[in-house]
Amino acid sequence: MNDAHSNITIERKHSHVELCLHADVRFDRKTSGFEQFDFRHNALPEIRFSDVELSTTFLGRKIGAPLMISSMTGGYDEALRLNRRFAEAAEHFGIPLGIGSMRQALENSSKRETFSVVRKYAPSVPVFANIGAPEVAGGLAESDMHTLVELVEADALIVHLNAAQELFQPEGNTDFRHVLDQLERLCATVPVPVIAKEVGCGISGECAQKLLDTGVRVIDVAGAGGISWQKVEELRYLQQAGEENRFSPEALTELLNWGIPTARCIIEVAELKKLPGCAPFDIIASGGISSGMDIAKSLALGAGIAASAGRLLVSVHEGKLEETIETWLNDLRAVMFLTGSASPEQLQKQHLTSKHRPIL
Ligand SMILES: Cc1cc2nc3c(=O)[nH]c(=O)nc-3n(C[C@H](O)[C@H](O)[C@H](O)COP(=O)(O)O)c2cc1C
């Protein structure tokens, strides 16, 4: 990789964190949809609050709670500190950790420690490597697949699908041809399960079915309602003196809020489990998760675990990462007690009522 290309990658990863922390980049015309649902109160929980047990299994591993720290960063100096903090928290709570796109680790070996640091501080939890759909579509070499997995001793490989982000990104790669064919090849070659995720526009039931048909084992819906990556990249585009009118103002508002709300995605993808002959798969609920109530509703809608990126990035910046996660887990315990659910598996069997009709 030449120096100019390397500098763009470093600038991009750095400015992503800065914009997510300090700019207005959240969806403003759309929510994740969780607020439209209520749990049904159980006046006879028949359990003690202290009986509530958060641990569960994910991809065959026991984890401390149904929560994951979602993929964020790596590849530049400051990412080392962030990934260390995320790894320490993941290890403390016994929860899975996704790391940011490892494209740079393939192109340039000098910043590899900013990724591998997570294994040093999170030796016992599931860690997930990460690469983008455009890189997969381009045909990853088998040696690259192994590098991604080995660098962080990954338990699974996440492939992120980010068409809207690439569309808005000043230097974006908008060639999304052959993703499914190449995913099928990847799933057959890579020695760990493959997780397909969006980055905030959501995965529909139809797309999830196509992904599962390639051999993908987990769908992380990463729906709309949290960070809008169109907004992040639009700000970068304008900062780089891009033209203000590349889209009409009317369309721009909708494009910046483009995506399927997280709750809707979970419902659609969970429906696939009811189809005859459907192979077992897991669902991660993400996109706008900002409390233990959201985690609880995710599970009741059909997810196995929930995941958060943007809110936890703010927490780490404020020096409150463990405190935030502990608060979310207490929210979750409260809901589990009030629904008489002693375990996340029992919470998954709870029915939500919708506050409005139609549901979403
Ligand atoms: C600073 C930052 C960097 C991110 N980088 C990546 C990445 O490299 N790969 C990826 O799959 N997702 C990445 N994401 C997307 C998140 O994993 C997540 O899917 C998305 O932000 C929606 O979740 P949220 O609303 O909880 O933030 C990043 C998120 C943040 C906040």
Ligand as a Chemical Component Dictionary entry (heavy atoms), coordinates in Angstrom:
data_LIG
# 
_chem_comp.id                   LIG 
_chem_comp.type                 NON-POLYMER 
_chem_comp.pdbx_formal_charge   0 
_chem_comp.three_letter_code    LIG 
# 
loop_
_chem_comp_atom.comp_id 
_chem_comp_atom.atom_id 
_chem_comp_atom.alt_atom_id 
_chem_comp_atom.type_symbol 
_chem_comp_atom.charge 
_chem_comp_atom.model_Cartn_x 
_chem_comp_atom.model_Cartn_y 
_chem_comp_atom.model_Cartn_z 
_chem_comp_atom.pdbx_ordinal 
LIG C1  C1  C 0 -16.432 4.816  15.457 1  
LIG C2  C2  C 0 -17.114 3.653  14.802 2  
LIG C3  C3  C 0 -16.442 2.931  13.843 3  
LIG C4  C4  C 0 -17.057 1.840  13.215 4  
LIG N1  N1  N 0 -16.330 1.043  12.365 5  
LIG C5  C5  C 0 -16.868 -0.134 11.934 6  
LIG C6  C6  C 0 -16.080 -1.087 11.236 7  
LIG O1  O1  O 0 -14.900 -0.878 10.981 8  
LIG N2  N2  N 0 -16.678 -2.244 10.843 9  
LIG C7  C7  C 0 -18.005 -2.510 11.113 10 
LIG O2  O2  O 0 -18.513 -3.590 10.785 11 
LIG N3  N3  N 0 -18.772 -1.608 11.746 12 
LIG C8  C8  C 0 -18.242 -0.451 12.183 13 
LIG N4  N4  N 0 -19.012 0.445  12.883 14 
LIG C9  C9  C 0 -20.470 0.253  12.898 15 
LIG C10 C10 C 0 -20.990 -0.363 14.178 16 
LIG O3  O3  O 0 -20.411 -1.618 14.410 17 
LIG C11 C11 C 0 -22.527 -0.467 14.162 18 
LIG O4  O4  O 0 -22.935 -1.447 13.231 19 
LIG C12 C12 C 0 -23.243 0.823  13.817 20 
LIG O5  O5  O 0 -22.594 1.964  14.344 21 
LIG C13 C13 C 0 -24.682 0.818  14.348 22 
LIG O6  O6  O 0 -24.725 0.559  15.735 23 
LIG P1  P1  P 0 -24.883 1.723  16.828 24 
LIG O7  O7  O 0 -26.141 2.457  16.500 25 
LIG O8  O8  O 0 -24.919 1.000  18.157 26 
LIG O9  O9  O 0 -23.674 2.600  16.713 27 
LIG C14 C14 C 0 -18.407 1.511  13.531 28 
LIG C15 C15 C 0 -19.084 2.264  14.504 29 
LIG C16 C16 C 0 -18.453 3.312  15.153 30 
LIG C17 C17 C 0 -19.209 4.094  16.192 31 
# 
loop_
_chem_comp_bond.comp_id 
_chem_comp_bond.atom_id_1 
_chem_comp_bond.atom_id_2 
_chem_comp_bond.value_order 
_chem_comp_bond.pdbx_ordinal 
LIG C1  C2  SING 1  
LIG C2  C3  SING 2  
LIG C2  C16 DOUB 3  
LIG C3  C4  DOUB 4  
LIG C4  N1  SING 5  
LIG C4  C14 SING 6  
LIG N1  C5  DOUB 7  
LIG C5  C6  SING 8  
LIG C5  C8  SING 9  
LIG C6  O1  DOUB 10 
LIG C6  N2  SING 11 
LIG N2  C7  SING 12 
LIG C7  O2  DOUB 13 
LIG C7  N3  SING 14 
LIG N3  C8  DOUB 15 
LIG C8  N4  SING 16 
LIG N4  C9  SING 17 
LIG N4  C14 SING 18 
LIG C9  C10 SING 19 
LIG C10 O3  SING 20 
LIG C10 C11 SING 21 
LIG C11 O4  SING 22 
LIG C11 C12 SING 23 
LIG C12 O5  SING 24 
LIG C12 C13 SING 25 
LIG C13 O6  SING 26 
LIG O6  P1  SING 27 
LIG P1  O7  DOUB 28 
LIG P1  O8  SING 29 
LIG P1  O9  SING 30 
LIG C14 C15 DOUB 31 
LIG C15 C16 SING 32 
LIG C16 C17 SING 33 
# 
